[in-house]
């Protein structure tokens, strides 16, 4: 009798219960980022997916557990899986309305599942049940703690929960709190952190007063904590309803946005005036238009975020290959055969164009051996370093063609065996660098490495925001960004702060009827961002000194329209 072949047991999956924190992606732990990078499936509410998806690998499947935002098969109401890079949709994991079932089915199929929850898994109402389901099914799991919302939000609001005297701290979820719970916290004189909704915060304050807290006890209420939409109100238990009414906080049709209220004599109003570090950032909540591609704007956008801004990248220029590639091909071959002493890169796009040609010919950074390399500025130098090439020359002063020429050595027939420079550049580049190098005694192969063309118009929503005053500021980094943005999207509204990288760009902006509010002290995108932050800080200080509320430019009254300067 032949032996019976048994089927191989299914590969065992694994579940990571992960705390996504209160909302700021920067609060994810290193272990959380590692788990996300290795996940096959992400299961989370829609807003939590927005926090964690940037750390997930391409191809990871996403499962939305929200009933109202889940992608569904028509007529079934059953959640489907979508892929992060948007390239496809998969039904590889059976879907079910129950999040625990979604997790189990994915794990039983041998998948590495990350179940992400807001805040910390230990404080999530349903995570424990899902963990027990893993135990019952024999599915291994781990827990990656996150920053608890009830702790992280007060920290971002500038509201310390304890002091040197060791204040007692109690946490209450108003949505599930019993009468006994309210009585206990009402009898305490410590700090109370209440998780509630904006529509119900006044009722929660009333519960505390009824339980014995004094009506004049200070409290702070924070909505959208740890995000650039964060807003905090300071009042007392007895006045919070009136404070929210005066602030024109309207009831929400969805039942109210989640908020964290902190109640206590030593933890609220007096401390917050001095400790509100997050909302007092110079560009807090400003929506800033950056007319550059994501690749070009990466470091600039990070810098703007550090000032509290919300950058929005809109490409105004598209890069295309030259119409006739033969000139570029000859130059690259000449570079390999020793035709050049120097190669000068005047943009990140030039680096990209040469790199692509190298890859086409099967070359790498070693082909630069024996050739001196110049970069017009820090960003171009960083692009070269990423390619494996350390530039020999970067301007010590102004990061421009003129700055590069100031540091460029003249040709010396004794020390320079070759007198030729390879200059890969855009089709619309100026002749400044070519003329300057010739004057220094060098021969220049001025080669069109790429063409710049006007980008396609942004989505209608973005165009309307540009023309309607939806942006607080726009950063113009060249004259072409001014011309192209106006050409593809229209002229920015006159309440929008206009920031320009230098006099030539400012002149172009003024020629298009724009009033320039900010100009960088030197032609650097990072100095431009700094100058905008300084402008925002001065504007904020002026409002505080005048006793006015701090508002963003886009929050100006419709009638408060600026006139273009005539000076």
C-alpha positions in Angstrom: 0.0 0.0 0.0 1.5 3.3 -1.1 2.0 5.9 1.7 -0.6 8.7 1.9 0.7 12.2 1.2 -0.7 14.7 3.7 -1.3 18.3 2.6 1.3 20.8 3.8 0.0 22.8 6.7 -0.8 26.4 5.8 1.9 29.0 6.4 1.3 30.7 9.7 0.7 34.4 9.7 1.5 37.1 12.3 -0.4 40.1 13.6 1.2 43.3 15.0 -1.2 45.5 17.0 0.3 48.9 16.5 -0.3 52.2 18.2 -0.4 55.0 15.6 -0.4 57.8 18.1 -2.7 60.8 18.2 -2.3 61.9 14.6 1.2 63.3 14.0 3.1 60.7 11.9 6.3 61.9 13.5 5.2 60.3 16.8 5.3 56.7 15.4 8.0 54.7 17.2 11.0 53.1 15.4 9.5 49.7 16.0 6.2 50.8 14.4 8.0 52.0 11.3 9.9 48.7 11.1 6.7 46.7 11.4 4.9 48.8 8.7 7.8 48.3 6.3 7.4 44.5 6.6 3.6 44.4 6.5 1.6 42.5 3.8 -1.8 43.9 5.0 -2.7 47.1 6.9 -6.0 47.0 8.8 -7.1 50.4 10.3 -9.7 53.1 10.3 -9.4 55.6 7.5 -7.8 58.4 9.4 -5.3 56.0 11.0 -4.3 54.7 7.5 -3.5 58.3 6.6 -0.9 58.3 9.4 0.8 55.0 8.8 0.6 54.4 5.1 3.7 56.5 4.2 5.9 54.0 6.0 4.4 51.0 4.3 6.0 49.3 1.4 4.5 49.5 -2.1 2.1 46.7 -2.8 0.8 46.4 0.8 -2.9 45.8 1.0 -5.1 48.3 2.9 -8.3 47.4 4.7 -10.5 50.3 5.8 -12.6 49.2 8.8 -14.8 52.4 8.7 -18.2 51.4 7.5 -18.8 54.8 5.8 -15.5 55.0 4.0 -14.7 51.4 3.0 -14.4 50.6 -0.7 -17.2 48.1 -1.3 -18.3 45.7 -3.9 -21.6 47.0 -5.3 -24.5 45.5 -3.5 -22.5 43.8 -0.7 -21.2 46.5 1.6 -18.2 44.3 2.1 -14.7 46.0 2.5 -12.2 45.4 -0.3 -8.5 45.7 -0.3 -6.7 48.5 -2.1 -3.0 48.8 -2.9 -1.0 51.8 -1.5 0.6 52.7 -4.9 -2.9 52.8 -6.5 -1.8 50.5 -9.3 -4.3 47.7 -8.6 -6.9 46.2 -6.4 -6.7 42.8 -4.8 -9.1 40.4 -3.3 -6.4 38.2 -1.9 -7.6 38.5 1.6 -11.3 37.6 2.3 -13.1 40.7 3.5 -15.6 40.9 6.4 -17.3 43.7 8.2 -15.8 42.6 11.5 -12.3 43.9 11.9 -11.3 40.9 14.0 -12.4 38.6 11.2 -10.4 40.6 8.7 -7.3 40.3 10.8 -7.8 36.6 11.3 -8.5 35.8 7.7 -5.4 37.7 6.6 -3.2 36.0 9.2 -4.5 32.5 8.5 -3.4 33.0 4.9 0.2 33.5 6.0 0.2 37.3 5.9 2.1 39.7 8.1 -0.8 41.8 9.3 -0.5 45.2 11.0 -3.6 46.2 12.9 -3.1 49.9 13.5 -5.2 51.8 16.0 -5.3 55.5 17.1 -3.2 56.2 20.2 -2.1 53.1 22.1 -3.5 49.6 21.6 -3.7 49.1 25.4 -6.3 51.9 25.5 -8.3 50.9 22.4 -11.8 49.6 23.2 -11.6 46.7 20.7 -7.9 45.7 20.4 -8.1 43.4 23.5 -11.0 41.5 21.9 -9.0 41.1 18.6 -5.9 39.9 20.6 -8.1 37.2 22.3 -9.3 36.2 18.8 -5.7 35.7 17.8 -5.1 33.5 20.9 -8.2 31.4 20.2 -7.1 30.9 16.6 -3.5 30.1 17.5 -2.2 33.2 15.6 1.0 34.7 17.1 0.9 38.4 17.7 2.8 41.3 19.2 2.0 44.7 20.5 3.8 47.9 19.6 2.8 50.6 22.0 2.0 54.1 20.7 1.7 57.6 22.2 -1.6 57.6 24.0 -3.9 60.4 22.7 -4.9 61.5 26.2 -1.2 62.1 26.9 0.1 63.3 23.5 -2.5 65.9 22.8 -2.1 67.8 26.1 1.7 67.8 25.4 1.2 69.4 22.0 -1.3 71.9 23.5 1.2 73.0 26.1 -0.7 71.7 29.0 1.4 69.7 31.5 -0.6 67.0 33.4 1.6 66.9 36.5 3.8 69.3 38.4 6.5 69.1 41.0 3.9 68.5 43.7 2.9 65.2 42.0 -0.6 66.1 40.9 -2.9 63.2 40.7 -4.0 62.5 37.1 -7.2 60.7 36.2 -8.4 59.7 32.7 -12.1 59.6 31.7 -13.8 58.6 28.5 -16.9 60.6 28.6 -18.6 58.5 26.0 -18.6 55.4 28.3 -18.2 56.9 31.8 -20.7 55.8 34.5 -22.2 58.0 37.2 -19.9 56.4 39.7 -16.9 57.4 37.5 -18.0 61.1 37.4 -18.5 61.1 41.2 -15.0 59.8 41.8 -13.2 62.3 39.6 -15.5 65.1 40.8 -14.4 64.4 44.4 -10.7 64.6 43.4 -8.8 67.8 43.2 -6.3 66.4 40.7 -6.1 66.8 37.0 -8.7 65.1 34.9 -8.1 64.3 31.2 -11.5 63.8 29.5 -11.8 62.1 26.1 -15.1 63.4 24.5 -16.4 65.1 21.4 -16.7 68.8 20.6 -20.5 68.6 20.7 -20.4 67.0 24.1 -17.6 68.8 25.9 -20.0 71.2 27.6 -22.1 68.3 28.9 -19.0 66.7 30.3 -18.1 69.9 32.0 -21.6 69.9 33.5 -21.1 66.4 34.8 -17.9 67.4 36.6 -19.6 70.4 38.2 -22.5 68.3 39.3 -20.0 65.8 40.8 -18.4 68.5 42.9 -15.9 70.4 40.8 -16.0 74.2 41.1 -17.4 76.0 38.0 -14.4 78.3 37.9 -12.0 75.3 37.5 -9.8 76.0 34.5 -9.9 73.7 31.5 -8.5 73.5 28.0 -10.2 71.8 25.0 -8.1 70.6 22.1 -9.4 69.4 18.7 -7.3 67.7 16.0 -4.5 67.4 18.5 -0.9 66.9 17.2 -1.8 67.9 13.7 -1.6 71.2 11.9 -5.3 71.5 12.2 -5.0 71.6 16.0 -6.9 74.2 17.9 -7.2 74.8 21.6 -9.6 76.9 23.7 -9.0 77.9 27.3 -12.0 78.5 29.6 -13.5 77.2 32.9 -16.0 74.4 33.5 -18.7 77.0 33.8 -17.8 79.1 30.7 -16.7 76.5 28.1 -20.1 76.4 26.5 -20.1 80.2 26.0 -16.5 80.1 24.8 -17.2 77.6 22.1 -20.3 79.6 21.1 -18.3 82.8 20.8 -15.7 80.9 18.7 -18.6 79.9 16.4 -17.9 76.2 16.9 -21.0 74.7 15.2 -22.5 71.3 16.0 -21.1 68.5 13.8 -23.5 66.5 11.6 -21.3 63.4 12.3 -21.9 63.7 16.1 -18.8 65.8 16.9 -15.1 65.6 16.4 -13.0 63.9 19.1 -11.4 66.3 21.6 -9.2 66.1 24.7 -10.2 68.3 27.6 -7.8 68.9 30.5 -9.4 70.0 33.8 -7.4 71.2 36.8 -6.2 74.1 38.8 -2.5 73.6 38.0 -2.6 72.3 34.5 -4.6 74.6 32.3 -4.8 78.4 31.5 -1.9 79.8 33.5 0.6 77.2 32.1 -0.7 77.2 28.5 0.0 80.9 27.9 3.8 80.1 28.2 4.0 76.5 27.1 1.9 76.5 23.9 4.9 75.6 21.7 3.1 73.8 18.9 0.4 76.2 18.0 2.8 79.2 18.3 5.0 78.0 15.5 5.5 80.9 13.0 3.6 79.3 10.1 1.2 77.1 12.2 -1.6 75.8 10.0 -0.5 77.9 7.0 -1.3 76.2 3.7 1.8 77.0 1.6 1.9 76.4 -2.2 5.3 75.1 -3.4 5.4 75.2 -7.2 7.9 72.4 -7.6 7.8 68.6 -8.0 7.7 66.4 -5.0 11.3 65.3 -5.6 12.5 68.9 -5.9 10.4 70.1 -3.0 11.2 67.3 -0.5 13.7 69.1 1.8 11.8 72.5 1.4 8.5 70.9 2.4 10.2 69.3 5.4 11.5 72.7 6.4 8.1 74.3 6.1 6.5 71.5 8.2 9.1 72.3 10.9 7.6 75.8 11.0 4.0 74.3 11.4 3.0 74.8 7.7 1.1 72.4 5.4 3.1 72.4 2.1 1.2 71.6 -1.1 3.5 70.8 -4.0 2.3 71.8 -7.5 4.7 71.0 -10.4 4.8 73.9 -12.8 7.6 72.5 -15.0 7.8 69.1 -16.6 11.2 67.7 -17.7 11.5 65.9 -21.1 14.5 64.5 -23.0 16.2 66.8 -25.6 14.6 66.7 -29.1 17.9 65.4 -30.6 19.8 63.1 -28.2 22.9 62.7 -30.3 24.7 65.7 -28.8 24.2 64.3 -25.2 25.3 60.9 -26.3 28.5 62.2 -27.8 29.3 64.2 -24.6 28.8 61.2 -22.3 31.1 59.1 -24.5 33.6 61.9 -24.4 33.4 62.0 -20.7 34.3 58.3 -20.5 37.2 58.7 -23.1 38.9 61.6 -21.3 37.7 64.5 -23.3 36.9 66.7 -20.3 38.7 68.2 -17.3 35.5 69.4 -15.6 31.8 68.6 -15.7 29.5 71.3 -14.2 26.0 70.6 -13.0 23.7 73.5 -12.6 20.6 71.7 -11.5 19.3 68.5 -10.0 17.6 67.8 -13.3 21.0 67.9 -15.0 22.3 65.3 -12.6 19.3 63.1 -13.3 19.7 63.5 -17.1 23.4 62.4 -17.0 22.6 59.6 -14.5 19.9 58.2 -16.8 22.3 58.3 -19.8 24.9 56.4 -17.7 22.3 53.7 -16.8 21.4 53.5 -20.5 25.0 52.7 -21.3 25.6 50.4 -18.3 27.9 53.0 -16.6 28.0 54.1 -12.9 29.7 56.8 -10.8 33.1 55.2 -11.5 33.0 56.8 -14.9 33.7 60.2 -13.2 37.2 59.0 -12.1 39.8 61.6 -13.0 37.2 64.3 -13.8 36.6 67.3 -11.6 32.9 67.8 -10.7 31.2 71.1 -9.9 27.7 71.7 -8.5 25.9 75.0 -8.5 24.5 74.5 -5.0 23.7 72.3 -2.1 20.7 70.5 -3.6 22.6 69.7 -6.8 25.6 68.5 -4.7 23.3 66.2 -2.7 21.9 64.7 -5.9 25.5 64.0 -7.0 26.3 62.4 -3.6 23.2 60.2 -3.9 24.7 59.1 -7.3 28.0 58.3 -5.6 29.9 61.4 -6.7 31.4 63.9 -4.3 31.7 67.3 -6.0 35.0 69.0 -6.1 33.5 72.5 -6.3 30.4 74.0 -4.7 30.1 77.8 -4.5 31.2 79.2 -1.1 28.9 82.2 -1.6 25.9 82.7 -3.8 24.5 79.5 -5.1 24.1 80.5 -8.7 26.0 80.5 -12.0 27.6 83.8 -10.9 28.6 82.3 -7.5 30.1 79.2 -9.3 32.2 81.5 -11.6 33.6 83.4 -8.6 35.2 80.2 -7.3 36.0 78.6 -10.6 39.8 78.4 -11.2 41.1 79.9 -14.5 42.6 77.5 -17.1 46.3 76.9 -16.5 48.0 75.0 -19.3 50.7 73.9 -16.8 48.4 72.2 -14.3 45.4 71.4 -16.5 46.1 68.7 -19.1 42.7 69.3 -20.7 41.0 72.6 -21.3 37.4 71.5 -21.9 34.3 71.6 -19.7 31.2 69.5 -20.2 28.1 71.6 -19.2 24.8 69.6 -19.3 21.9 72.0 -18.9 18.3 72.8 -19.8 17.3 74.1 -23.2 16.3 77.5 -21.7 19.4 78.1 -19.5 21.1 81.4 -19.6 24.6 82.0 -21.2 26.1 83.5 -18.0 28.1 80.4 -17.1 29.3 79.6 -20.6 30.5 83.2 -21.2 32.3 83.3 -17.8 34.1 79.9 -18.3 35.3 81.1 -21.8 36.6 84.3 -20.2 38.5 82.1 -17.7 40.2 80.3 -20.6 38.1 77.2 -20.8 36.5 75.5 -23.8 32.9 74.6 -23.1 30.7 71.9 -24.6 27.3 73.5 -23.9 25.0 70.5 -24.2 21.2 70.4 -23.9 20.6 67.5 -21.5 16.9 68.1 -21.0 14.0 70.3 -22.0 11.7 72.1 -19.6 8.1 72.4 -20.6 5.1 73.8 -18.8 3.4 71.2 -16.7 -0.2 70.1 -17.0 -2.7 72.2 -14.9 -3.3 71.0 -11.3 -6.7 69.6 -10.3 -9.7 72.0 -10.4 -9.8 72.1 -6.6 -6.2 73.3 -6.4 -6.8 76.0 -9.1 -9.9 77.3 -7.3 -7.9 77.4 -4.0 -5.1 79.4 -5.7 -7.5 82.0 -7.3 -9.9 82.0 -4.4 -7.5 82.7 -1.5 -7.4 79.1 -0.2 -3.6 79.2 0.2 -1.9 81.3 2.8 1.4 81.7 1.0 3.2 80.8 -2.2 6.9 80.3 -2.7 8.3 81.3 -6.0 11.8 79.9 -6.6 12.4 81.3 -10.1 10.8 83.6 -12.7 9.6 80.5 -14.7 7.6 79.3 -11.6 5.8 82.6 -11.6 5.0 82.5 -15.3 4.1 78.8 -15.4 1.9 78.8 -12.2 -0.1 81.8 -13.5 -0.3 80.1 -16.9 -1.6 76.7 -15.7 -3.6 77.7 -12.6 -4.2 81.5 -12.6 -3.0 84.3 -10.5 -2.9 83.8 -6.7 -5.5 85.7 -4.7 -4.4 89.0 -3.3 -4.7 87.8 0.3 -2.0 85.2 -0.4 1.4 86.1 0.9 3.9 86.1 -2.1 7.5 85.0 -1.3 10.2 85.3 -3.9 13.7 83.8 -4.0 15.4 87.0 -5.4 15.0 90.3 -7.2 14.5 88.9 -10.7 11.8 86.5 -9.5 10.1 89.4 -7.6 10.2 91.6 -10.7 8.5 88.9 -12.7 5.8 88.5 -10.0 5.2 92.2 -10.0 4.9 92.2 -13.8 2.1 89.7 -13.3 0.3 92.0 -10.9 1.4 90.3 -7.7 2.5 92.1 -4.6 5.7 90.7 -3.2 5.6 90.4 0.6 8.7 88.4 1.3 12.1 88.1 -0.4 14.9 85.8 0.6 18.1 87.6 1.8 20.1 85.3 -0.6 19.0 83.1 -3.5 18.4 79.8 -1.6 15.2 77.9 -1.2 15.9 77.3 2.4 16.6 81.0 3.1 13.3 81.7 1.3 11.5 79.4 3.7 13.3 81.0 6.7 12.2 84.5 5.4 8.6 83.4 5.2 8.8 82.0 8.7 10.2 85.3 10.0 7.3 87.1 8.2 4.8 84.7 9.9 6.4 85.2 13.3 6.3 89.0 13.0 2.7 88.9 11.9 1.8 86.7 14.8 3.5 88.9 17.3 1.8 92.0 15.9 -1.6 90.4 16.4 -0.8 89.4 20.0 0.5 92.9 20.8 -2.7 94.4 19.4 -4.9 92.0 21.3 -6.2 90.5 18.1 -6.7 86.8 17.4 -3.9 85.1 15.5 -5.3 84.3 12.1 -3.8 82.9 8.9 -3.8 85.1 5.7 -6.5 83.0 4.2 -8.8 83.7 7.1 -9.0 87.4 6.4 -12.4 89.0 5.8 -13.5 88.9 2.2 -13.5 92.6 2.1 -10.0 93.0 3.4 -8.4 93.0 0.0 -4.9 94.3 -0.5 -3.9 96.7 -3.2 -0.8 96.2 -5.2 2.1 98.3 -4.1 3.0 101.2 -6.4 6.4 101.7 -4.9 
